[in-house]
Amino acid sequence: MDVHRIKELLDVAADCTAAEIEFEENGMKIVVRRNSPPVVVQPQVMLPPYGAVAPPIPVTHPPQPITTPAPAPAPKADADEEKGIIVYAPTPGTYYSAQSPGADPFVSVGDQVEIGDTLCIIEAMKLMNEIECEHAGRVVRIYLDDAEPVEYDQPLFLIDPD
């Protein structure tokens, strides 16, 4: 079973409301469980016959959950090179400058923007998040190209307030 097939199966599982789904293909079995408690495996202890001296039983601890460190935020752009307000990405994902491929971009360099105007879309986990302007002004710089990956807290736009 290749990685693409596994991703397809995980997408099917994500769209399903079942608590557990099993997939089996070419001798490989995948089980996807939702909100299930962690499984703790304790070793089976064999007791010696009555009267025999038992060796000490090792103390085992339940497995600790695996945690991955959060990615380090992207370095802040140097605001001294150009004056203005930098709009940062509120989430990692994919940056889109327009509503759909081939459509006009939401904003271009030199455009005047108002509070609440949509600046771009960041797609994160198949959710389209519209990034709105929080300051009125003129777009001085756009830091990314369309369909480019973006990290959390990465600069998106430089806006010169009026």
Disulfide bonds with the S-S distance in Angstrom:
none
